[in-house]
Amino acid sequence: NALFLSAPLRQPFPVQIHAVAGHTVMRASGTVASLATLEGADAVVSVQGANLADLYRLVGVVLPATPRYLLNGHLTLEGKVWHARALNGKLGNTDLAGELAFDRSAEIPRLSGTVRSQALDFDDLAPLVGLAERPRSAAALPQVAGPAPPPPARPGKVLPTKPLDLDRLKAMDADVHYSAARVTHVQQVPLDRINVHVLLLSGVLHLDPMDLGLAGGSLDGGVRIDANSNPALAQVRLEVRGLELNRLFPGVKLTQASFGKIHGNIDLQGRGNSVAQMLGAASGSVAAVMGRGEISNLLLEYVGLDGGEIIKFLLIGDRNVAIRCAAAAFGVDHGLMSSRALLLDTDDTVIRGDGQVSLAEESLNLTLRPYPKDMSILALRSPLKVAGSFSAPHVGPDKGALAGRAGLALALGAINPLLALAATIETGPGQDADCGATLRDAASPAAVARIAAATPRPARPRASGPRQ
């Protein structure tokens, strides 16, 4: 008897599948009503591979780049909608659970659903931003075959250069919610939790709303990437609220005396097909402010110099420093961040700064100048230079320059930016509410006059001839 694969079967037909494509391996066991159309498919499925993004070539589903993975679930086909329920498994060291639906009834297929993690391992985010799979991620699933070693990174560069696949972003729509209750193994970026709505519609990717727990505070807002132009147009609008100073650097054991809450805004727009290109072409503004607090020697050591030496250089003695207010504001033009205001105001000293940060060249060139409020506390010293590349910054005294008239001009030029910063950023909790007043005071003519009065004047040369 002939077997007609295109004809529906009277009874569900048992199936078992073992398929291999590159590093991707799929196993399925269940039933199907039609072998040709897979109508009535109902199976328990296990799939593993080197990268979830590889599934696009196999089944047409656009998924983010990931480390190696192993997922299980219950797969059914209802009409033209595939349902993956009771999903569970791992991406590297990150657990995953949830359910997804892939609807192929329209011309452009649509992925929707909810995915959650109890604990997201920070190393597992590397492929998402275009970096290579981390060794810890690979070691978590040694039974899953992985890709070949990646090419060497750009010497001295840190921003990811892996390009977006614009065609993939236009091949499917999506409406997916992802949340991670906590983030583990954080070393540089102190993420606490993640909650993001991923909406992909007609080639435009929205990560909005995006709510990230960061250093005891939050980073809220949205990211928009339009793949309908080449290079893609990216927009980032984020609000920073309540970041705790003593949690900003998880790799450094700060003393309990270091405290303060940081608030700020990030508003950038640029074109590019990678993170490096987007930031290298970005324009907009970045601003942050911190109210009353204290900064410890250990935090100063974090920037690359001995904490006691920096304090002796900028302030006085080897001790914790009380901060009245700290603020930074940059205008960004085609990847070049130019300072509008840099200020650290303590009870003893005002430290003002200026300079530029190049996102395109990944380089720093900033100068910080101390102005003591009581000349008996500290004599005027050389400025502090922060220079070099993102990968190897250098911090040290600028022995070729003196803090004098140039610093006074900087103080005068900072008046309007400081006032603008006070107006736009000062929305923090009550204990930080005096920062706006501090900024206004620091930008006032009286404050500039105090700095001018504290600045040593060069001695006048004596006349060579007799007095008249």
C-alpha positions in Angstrom: 0.0 0.0 0.0 1.2 3.5 -0.8 1.7 6.0 1.9 0.3 9.5 1.0 2.3 12.0 3.1 0.0 14.8 2.1 -3.2 13.2 3.3 -4.3 13.7 6.9 -4.2 10.6 9.0 -7.2 9.2 10.9 -5.2 8.7 14.0 -2.1 10.6 15.4 1.0 9.2 14.0 3.9 8.6 16.4 7.2 10.4 15.5 10.7 10.6 16.8 13.1 13.1 15.4 16.9 13.4 15.8 18.2 16.2 13.6 21.7 17.8 13.5 22.6 21.0 11.7 26.1 22.3 12.5 26.3 22.8 16.2 22.5 22.6 16.6 21.0 19.3 17.7 17.2 18.7 18.1 15.4 15.7 19.5 11.6 15.4 19.5 9.2 12.6 20.6 5.4 12.8 20.1 2.6 12.5 17.6 1.5 14.3 14.4 -1.7 14.2 12.3 -0.1 15.0 9.0 3.5 14.2 8.1 3.5 16.8 5.2 2.1 19.8 7.0 2.9 18.7 10.6 -0.7 19.6 11.5 -1.6 18.4 15.0 2.1 18.1 16.0 2.4 17.5 19.7 5.8 16.6 21.0 8.3 16.9 23.8 11.4 18.7 22.3 15.0 19.2 23.4 17.3 21.5 21.4 20.9 22.5 22.1 23.4 24.5 20.2 26.2 27.1 20.2 24.0 30.1 19.7 20.2 30.7 19.7 20.7 33.1 16.8 21.5 30.1 14.6 17.9 29.0 14.7 17.0 31.7 12.2 18.6 29.7 9.4 16.8 26.6 10.4 13.2 27.7 11.4 13.1 31.4 10.6 12.8 32.6 14.2 14.9 35.7 15.0 16.5 35.3 18.4 19.3 37.2 20.1 22.9 36.0 20.1 23.7 33.8 23.2 26.3 31.5 24.6 25.7 27.8 24.1 22.3 26.6 25.3 20.2 23.6 26.2 16.4 24.0 26.2 13.5 21.6 26.7 9.8 22.2 26.2 6.4 21.0 25.0 5.8 22.0 21.3 2.5 22.0 19.5 1.1 23.3 16.2 -2.4 24.8 16.3 -3.4 26.0 12.9 -0.4 28.1 11.8 0.8 28.9 15.3 3.6 27.0 17.0 3.4 27.0 20.8 6.4 26.3 22.9 5.1 25.8 26.5 6.8 24.8 29.7 10.2 26.0 28.4 13.1 25.4 30.7 16.8 25.1 30.3 20.0 27.1 30.4 22.0 29.7 28.4 25.5 29.2 29.8 25.0 29.6 33.5 21.6 31.4 33.1 18.4 29.5 33.8 15.4 30.1 31.5 11.7 29.4 31.8 8.5 30.6 30.1 6.5 30.1 27.0 6.6 31.4 23.4 4.2 31.4 20.4 5.4 31.7 16.7 2.5 32.8 14.4 3.1 32.2 10.7 -0.5 33.1 9.6 0.6 36.6 8.4 3.0 37.6 5.7 5.5 38.6 8.4 5.7 36.0 11.2 5.4 37.1 14.8 7.0 35.8 18.0 5.3 36.6 21.3 5.5 35.4 24.9 7.2 35.7 28.2 10.7 34.5 29.3 12.2 34.8 32.8 15.3 33.9 34.7 15.7 33.5 38.4 19.5 34.2 38.1 21.1 35.7 35.0 24.9 35.2 34.9 26.5 38.5 33.7 29.1 36.6 31.5 26.2 35.2 29.4 25.3 38.7 28.2 28.6 39.0 26.2 27.3 37.6 22.8 24.2 39.9 23.1 26.4 43.0 22.7 28.7 41.5 20.1 31.4 40.0 22.3 32.8 36.4 22.2 31.3 33.7 24.4 33.0 33.8 27.9 34.9 30.7 29.1 32.6 30.4 32.1 29.6 30.3 29.8 31.1 27.5 27.7 32.2 25.5 30.8 28.6 25.5 32.1 27.5 23.2 29.2 30.5 21.2 28.1 28.3 18.6 26.4 27.2 21.2 23.9 29.5 21.7 20.9 30.7 25.3 20.6 32.0 27.6 17.9 35.6 28.0 16.8 37.7 30.4 18.8 36.9 34.1 17.9 39.3 36.3 16.0 41.6 38.5 18.2 40.0 41.7 19.5 41.0 45.1 18.2 44.1 46.1 20.0 43.4 48.6 22.7 39.6 48.8 21.9 36.7 47.7 24.1 33.5 48.7 22.3 31.9 45.8 20.4 32.2 45.9 16.6 30.0 42.9 15.6 27.5 44.2 13.0 23.8 43.9 13.3 22.0 41.7 10.8 19.6 44.3 9.4 17.7 41.7 7.2 16.9 39.6 10.2 15.4 42.5 12.1 13.0 43.0 9.2 12.2 39.3 8.7 10.0 38.9 11.8 7.9 40.9 14.3 8.1 40.2 18.1 6.4 41.1 21.3 8.3 39.4 24.2 8.8 40.3 27.9 12.0 39.2 29.6 12.8 39.5 33.3 15.7 38.4 35.5 15.1 38.5 39.2 18.8 38.9 39.9 22.1 39.1 38.1 25.1 37.1 39.3 28.9 37.3 38.8 28.9 41.0 38.2 32.4 42.4 38.0 32.3 45.8 36.3 28.6 46.8 35.7 26.7 46.3 38.9 23.4 45.1 37.5 20.9 43.9 40.1 17.9 42.8 37.9 16.5 43.2 34.4 13.0 43.8 33.2 12.5 44.7 29.5 9.8 44.6 26.9 11.2 43.7 23.4 9.0 44.9 20.6 10.1 44.4 17.0 7.7 45.8 14.4 8.3 46.4 10.7 12.1 46.5 11.2 12.1 48.8 14.2 13.4 47.3 17.5 12.1 48.8 20.7 13.5 47.9 24.1 10.8 49.9 26.0 10.1 50.0 28.8 13.5 48.9 30.0 13.9 48.8 33.8 17.4 47.8 35.0 18.3 47.5 38.7 21.7 49.1 38.9 23.9 49.6 42.0 20.9 49.8 44.3 19.1 52.3 42.0 17.6 52.1 38.6 18.3 52.7 34.9 14.9 53.3 33.2 13.9 54.3 29.7 14.1 52.9 26.2 16.3 52.0 23.3 15.1 52.2 19.6 16.9 50.8 16.6 15.5 51.4 13.1 16.9 48.8 10.7 15.0 50.3 7.7 18.0 52.6 7.1 21.6 51.5 6.5 23.4 52.3 8.7 20.7 51.7 11.3 19.4 54.7 13.4 19.7 54.2 17.1 18.2 56.3 19.9 18.8 55.9 23.6 16.9 57.8 26.3 17.6 56.7 29.9 17.2 58.1 33.4 19.6 57.2 36.2 18.0 57.3 39.6 19.5 56.6 43.0 22.7 54.7 42.1 24.5 54.0 45.4 28.2 55.1 45.3 29.4 52.2 47.4 27.8 49.7 45.0 29.1 51.2 41.7 32.4 49.3 41.7 31.6 45.7 42.7 35.3 44.7 42.2 36.5 47.1 44.9 35.8 46.7 48.6 34.7 50.2 49.6 34.4 51.2 53.2 31.0 51.8 54.7 31.9 55.5 55.0 31.6 55.9 51.2 28.1 56.8 50.3 26.0 59.0 48.1 23.3 58.6 45.5 23.8 59.5 41.8 21.1 60.7 39.4 21.4 61.5 35.7 20.1 61.5 32.2 21.4 59.9 29.0 20.0 61.1 25.6 21.8 60.0 22.5 21.1 59.4 18.9 23.5 58.0 16.2 23.8 55.8 13.1 25.7 52.6 12.9 25.5 48.9 12.5 27.4 48.0 15.7 27.7 49.3 19.2 31.1 50.9 18.4 29.7 52.6 15.3 26.5 53.8 17.0 28.4 55.4 19.9 31.2 56.7 17.6 28.6 58.7 15.7 26.3 59.6 18.6 25.1 63.1 19.4 23.1 64.3 22.4 23.9 64.8 26.1 25.0 62.9 29.2 24.6 64.4 32.7 24.9 63.1 36.3 24.8 64.6 39.8 25.4 63.3 43.3 24.3 65.0 46.5 25.8 64.8 50.0 28.0 61.8 50.7 31.5 60.7 51.4 34.2 59.2 49.2 36.7 56.7 50.5 40.4 56.2 49.7 39.6 52.8 48.2 37.4 54.4 45.6 40.1 56.8 44.6 42.5 53.9 44.3 40.1 52.4 41.8 41.0 55.0 39.2 44.6 53.9 39.3 46.5 56.0 41.8 47.2 55.5 45.5 44.2 56.9 47.4 46.2 58.7 50.0 48.3 60.4 47.3 45.3 61.7 45.4 43.7 63.0 48.5 46.9 64.8 49.5 47.1 66.1 46.0 43.5 67.3 45.7 42.4 67.8 49.2 44.2 67.2 52.5 45.6 64.3 54.4 44.8 60.6 54.2 41.1 60.5 55.2 37.6 60.1 53.9 36.3 63.2 52.2 32.9 64.7 52.8 31.2 65.7 49.5 28.6 68.5 49.3 27.9 67.8 45.6 29.4 66.2 42.5 28.3 66.9 38.9 29.2 66.1 35.4 27.6 67.2 32.1 28.7 66.5 28.6 27.5 67.6 25.2 28.0 64.9 22.6 28.6 65.7 18.9 29.3 62.8 16.5 31.0 60.7 19.1 32.9 63.5 20.8 31.9 64.2 24.4 32.8 67.7 25.4 32.5 68.8 29.1 29.8 71.3 29.9 30.5 71.0 33.6 32.7 68.9 35.9 32.5 69.7 39.6 33.4 68.1 42.9 32.5 70.3 45.8 33.8 69.3 49.3 33.9 71.2 52.6 37.5 72.1 51.9 37.9 72.3 48.2 36.2 72.8 44.9 37.5 70.6 42.1 36.6 71.8 38.6 37.4 70.1 35.3 37.1 70.2 31.6 38.0 68.0 28.6 36.8 65.6 26.1 36.0 61.9 25.8 36.0 60.4 22.3 33.6 57.5 21.8 34.9 57.1 18.2 38.6 56.9 19.2 37.8 55.4 22.6 40.1 57.9 24.3 40.0 60.3 27.3 41.5 63.7 27.8 40.2 65.3 31.0 41.8 67.8 33.4 40.7 68.3 37.0 41.9 71.4 38.9 41.6 71.9 42.7 40.7 75.2 44.3 41.0 75.1 48.1 38.5 77.2 50.1 41.1 78.0 52.7 44.6 78.6 51.4 46.0 77.5 54.8 44.8 74.0 54.1 46.4 73.3 50.7 48.6 75.2 48.4 47.6 75.3 44.8 48.9 72.2 42.9 49.2 71.1 39.3 46.0 69.8 37.6 45.2 66.1 37.6 45.1 64.6 34.1 42.9 61.7 33.1 44.0 60.6 29.7 44.7 57.6 27.4 42.4 54.9 26.0 39.3 53.2 27.5 41.3 50.0 27.8 44.3 51.6 29.5 43.5 55.0 31.0 46.2 57.0 32.8 45.7 59.2 35.8 48.3 61.5 37.2 49.4 65.0 37.9 49.9 67.3 34.9 53.3 68.7 35.7 53.4 70.8 32.6 50.5 73.0 33.6 49.5 75.1 36.6 46.0 75.8 38.0 45.6 79.6 37.5 43.9 81.8 35.1 42.8 78.9 32.9 41.0 77.5 35.9 39.4 80.8 36.7 38.1 81.0 33.1 36.8 77.5 33.4 34.9 78.5 36.6 33.3 81.4 34.8 32.4 79.3 31.8 30.8 76.7 34.0 28.2 79.0 35.4 25.4 78.3 32.9 26.0 74.6 32.5 25.9 74.1 36.3 22.7 75.9 36.6 21.2 73.9 33.8 22.4 70.7 35.4 20.8 71.7 38.7 17.5 72.4 37.0 17.3 69.2 35.0 18.9 66.5 37.2 18.0 67.6 40.8 15.0 65.2 41.3 16.5 62.9 43.8 15.4 61.9 47.3 15.4 64.4 50.2 18.9 63.6 51.5 20.2 64.8 48.1 18.0 67.8 47.8 20.7 70.3 48.8 22.8 69.5 45.7 20.8 71.9 43.5 21.6 74.7 45.9 25.3 73.7 46.0 25.4 73.8 42.2 23.8 77.2 42.1 26.2 78.4 44.8 29.2 76.9 43.0 28.1 78.7 39.8 27.4 82.1 41.4 29.6 85.2 40.9 30.4 85.2 44.6 31.9 81.7 44.3 33.9 82.7 41.3 35.1 85.7 43.2 36.2 83.5 46.1 38.2 81.3 43.7 39.7 84.4 42.2 40.7 85.7 45.6 42.2 82.3 46.5 44.3 82.1 43.3 47.9 83.3 43.9 49.0 86.3 41.9 52.5 86.3 40.4 54.8 88.8 42.2 55.3 92.1 40.4 58.9 92.7 39.3 60.7 95.5 41.1 61.5 98.6 39.1 65.1 98.8 38.0 65.4 102.6 38.2 65.1 105.0 41.2 61.7 106.0 42.5 60.3 109.3 41.3 
